[in-house]
Amino acid sequence: MEEWLNKMRKWCSIRERCVYDVRAKLLKAEISETESQQVIARLIEEDFMSENRFLESYIRTHIEFKGWGPHKVASGLKIKGFDSSTAWNAVNSWNQKDFEHALDRLLNRKADEWHENRERVIRFLISRGYRMEDILRQGAALEQG
């Protein structure tokens, strides 16, 4: 177990990880559930893993680098093993201006297509996790200037 604990310490120090990621990696290595729980408990105890740090890192990187909207971020967090209320609380506590800026960047990148094929751009932005009313509001601002 000590060998895997050291491997997980190193792995968790590279970037923020969640319990789901560590458990999946240990499961792949055929580590027993009991040992996995012990490794995870030690990682949390030694501050190699933190739910709050992971949530912050996940939300920030998916907004800034992938341009995800609130719905897709919350969905991604649910896939990572967070319950719905935790995921939405984290998303809602985030500065909503960051989501607006990400949507604005995507709309500016698709400005030519917005004028030619608005429905396609709207479908794309909805798939990125933005609400229709936000898309239309910022699309109207794009049209005005």
matplotlib code that plots the C-alpha trace (Angstrom):
import matplotlib.pyplot as plt

x = [0.0, 2.8, 4.1, 0.7, 0.4, 3.6, 2.6, -0.7, 1.0, 3.2, 0.2, -1.9, 0.9, 1.0, -2.5, -5.7, -7.4, -10.7, -11.7, -13.2, -10.0, -7.8, -10.3, -10.5, -6.7, -6.4, -9.2, -7.3, -4.2, -6.4, -5.9, -8.6, -11.4, -10.2, -6.7, -8.1, -10.1, -7.0, -4.9, -7.7, -8.1, -4.3, -4.2, -7.0, -5.4, -2.0, -3.7, -2.7, -6.4, -9.0, -12.5, -12.6, -9.3, -10.5, -13.8, -12.1, -9.5, -12.0, -14.4, -11.7, -9.9, -13.1, -14.4, -11.1, -9.6, -12.6, -15.2, -17.8, -21.0, -22.5, -24.6, -21.8, -19.5, -22.1, -22.6, -18.9, -18.7, -21.5, -19.5, -16.6, -18.7, -20.1, -23.7, -26.0, -26.3, -22.5, -21.9, -24.5, -23.4, -19.9, -21.0, -23.4, -20.8, -18.4, -18.2, -20.9, -19.0, -16.4, -19.1, -20.3, -16.8, -16.3, -19.6, -18.6, -15.3, -17.0, -19.6, -16.9, -15.0, -18.2, -19.4, -19.3, -21.2, -23.7, -24.8, -25.0, -26.3, -27.5, -29.3, -26.1, -24.1, -27.0, -26.9, -23.1, -23.3, -26.1, -23.9, -21.2, -23.6, -25.0, -28.7, -30.7, -31.6, -27.9, -27.0, -29.7, -28.9, -25.2, -26.0, -28.1, -25.3, -23.0, -25.4, -25.6, -21.9]
y = [0.0, 2.4, 2.1, 3.1, 5.9, 7.4, 7.0, 8.7, 11.5, 12.2, 12.0, 14.3, 16.8, 17.3, 18.7, 18.7, 15.3, 14.2, 11.0, 9.6, 10.0, 8.4, 5.5, 4.8, 4.7, 2.4, 0.2, -0.1, -1.2, -3.9, -2.4, -3.7, -1.3, -1.3, -0.3, 2.3, 3.8, 4.0, 5.6, 8.1, 8.9, 9.5, 11.7, 13.9, 13.9, 14.9, 17.6, 16.0, 16.1, 18.7, 18.7, 22.6, 23.0, 20.4, 22.2, 25.5, 24.2, 22.2, 25.1, 27.7, 25.6, 24.4, 28.0, 29.6, 26.9, 25.0, 27.7, 25.6, 27.1, 26.5, 23.5, 21.6, 22.4, 21.1, 18.0, 17.4, 17.6, 15.1, 12.7, 13.1, 11.8, 15.0, 15.1, 17.5, 20.0, 20.2, 20.6, 23.4, 25.1, 25.3, 26.6, 29.1, 30.4, 31.1, 34.6, 34.5, 37.2, 34.5, 32.5, 35.6, 36.4, 32.8, 33.0, 36.3, 34.9, 32.0, 34.3, 36.6, 33.6, 32.5, 36.1, 35.4, 32.2, 33.9, 36.2, 33.3, 30.4, 31.5, 28.2, 26.2, 28.6, 28.4, 24.6, 24.7, 27.1, 25.1, 22.0, 24.0, 24.4, 27.9, 28.9, 30.0, 33.4, 34.2, 33.2, 35.4, 38.3, 38.3, 37.5, 40.6, 42.6, 41.2, 42.3, 45.8, 46.4]
z = [0.0, 0.8, -2.8, -4.2, -1.7, -2.9, -6.5, -5.8, -3.8, -6.8, -9.2, -7.1, -6.8, -10.6, -10.7, -8.6, -8.5, -7.1, -5.3, -8.5, -10.4, -7.7, -7.2, -10.9, -11.2, -8.2, -9.5, -12.8, -10.9, -9.2, -5.7, -3.2, -2.2, 1.4, 0.4, -2.0, 0.8, 3.0, 0.2, -0.5, 3.3, 3.6, 0.6, 2.0, 5.4, 4.0, 1.9, -1.5, -2.4, -1.6, -2.8, -2.8, -4.6, -7.2, -7.8, -8.1, -10.5, -12.6, -13.0, -13.8, -16.4, -18.1, -18.4, -19.5, -21.7, -23.0, -23.0, -21.1, -19.8, -16.4, -17.4, -19.0, -16.1, -13.6, -15.8, -15.9, -12.1, -11.8, -14.0, -11.6, -8.8, -7.2, -6.4, -8.2, -5.3, -4.7, -8.5, -8.8, -5.6, -6.9, -10.3, -8.8, -6.3, -9.2, -10.7, -13.4, -15.3, -16.2, -17.9, -19.8, -20.9, -22.2, -24.1, -25.5, -26.7, -28.4, -30.0, -31.3, -32.7, -34.5, -35.4, -39.2, -38.8, -36.4, -39.3, -41.8, -39.8, -36.4, -35.6, -36.0, -33.7, -31.1, -31.1, -30.7, -27.7, -26.1, -26.4, -24.6, -21.7, -22.1, -21.7, -24.7, -23.1, -22.4, -26.0, -27.5, -25.2, -26.1, -29.8, -29.9, -28.5, -31.1, -33.9, -32.5, -32.5]

ax = plt.figure().add_subplot(projection="3d")
ax.plot(x, y, z, "-o")
ax.set_aspect("equal")
plt.show()
